[in-house]
């Protein structure tokens, strides 16, 4: 997927704002490379398995965290990478939908144990009021 395709999908879904274009431009290359790296290492999600889907989501987030810590990926690039990964990897899409669906059930201890990238994703879900 290239940047123009990504923006076209956001436009089609009504979730693209012109003010986001500059941030996407600046972060696209690193975020896309990270998403491809995480996609290649994506674990299985099982057949309708809540636990496996959540574990796969957290594994992907740990991979992004590792890229932040070791490769200089920024947190903004990681969050953009999550959005890209959602569109290019059907297993991850199912995993992130499960995370979103369960987002209001995570207690303080569960949130503290989450990878940093997952906590940031959860913050966005709660801030925007988005829940399945």
N, C-alpha and C positions, 0 to 999 in steps of 0.2 A: 504494500500500500504506500502510495506517495502522499505528500502533504496536501496536494490539491484534492485528492480523493477523500482524505480525512476531513478536510474542511467542507467538502460537498455533502458528506454524510451528516456532519454537524448541522449544516444549513437545512438539510432535508428533515432532520429531527427537531428543528427549532431550538437547538441548544447552542448555536454559535452566535457570538457577539463580536462585532467588528473590533472592539477594544482588545479582544483576545488574540487577534491576528499577529501582532508584533511579538507577543510572548511565544506563540506557536512557531513563528519564524526563527526566533533566537534559539529555541530549545529543540526544534524538530530533529535534527540529525542525531544528537546524543540520545534523545528519548526513543527514537525509532531503532537505533542500534541496540539499546538496552532491551526494548520490547522483543526484538528478534532473538536476543540472547536468552531471555527468560522463556520465551516460547519454545525454544529448542530443548530446554530443560524441564518443561512442564510435566509434572507427574500426572498419573491417572486420576480420574474423578469417580470411578466406580459407576454402578448403575443405580441411579436415584439415591445415592448415599450422601446424606447430609454431612457426616463426619469426613468422608474422603474429599468432598467438594470444598469444605472449609479448610481442610489440611492442605489441599492443592493451592487455594488462594493464599494461605499463610506462607507456603513454600515459595510461591512467586514473589510475595512481598519481602521475604527474607533474602531472596536473590537480588531484588532491587536494593535492599539495605546494604548488601555486600558490595554492590556496584557503587553505592554512595560512599561507603567507607574506604574502598580500595581503589576505585577507578576515577574518582572525582565527579561522578554523576551528582547533579544537584537534586534537592528534594522536589523542585518544580519539574525537572526533567523526569523524575521517577513517577510523579503523578500523571504527567502527559503520557509516559510510557504505559501506565496502567490503562489509560483510555485507548491507546493504540492496540495494546495486547487484547483488550476486550473485543476489538473489531477484527483482529487477524487470527484469533485462536478460539475456536468454538468451545473447547474444554474450559478455557479460562473464563469465557463469557458465562458458562453455566456455574462455575465456581464463584465468580463475583456476584452473580444474581443471588446465589445462596447466602453469601455474606451480607448483601444488602437486605435480603428478606429477614435475616436473623439479627440485624444490626441493633434493634431495640432490646434484645435479650442479653446482651453482654454486660455483665456486672463490672464493677471497678477492678476486681482482681483479674478478670479475663482481659480487660482492656490493657492493663499494665503488662500482661504477658505477650501481647500482640507485637509483631514486628512494627517498627516505626512507620513504615509506609502504610501498613494496614490501619494504624491509629489515625494517620492523617486522612486516609480515605474515609474512615468512620466520622472524623470531624466534619468533613465536607457533607456527608450524608445528613448528619444532625443539623448542621448550619443551614442547609438548603431545605430541610424538612422532607427530603426524599426518602421514602420507605415504601417498599412493595406492599 
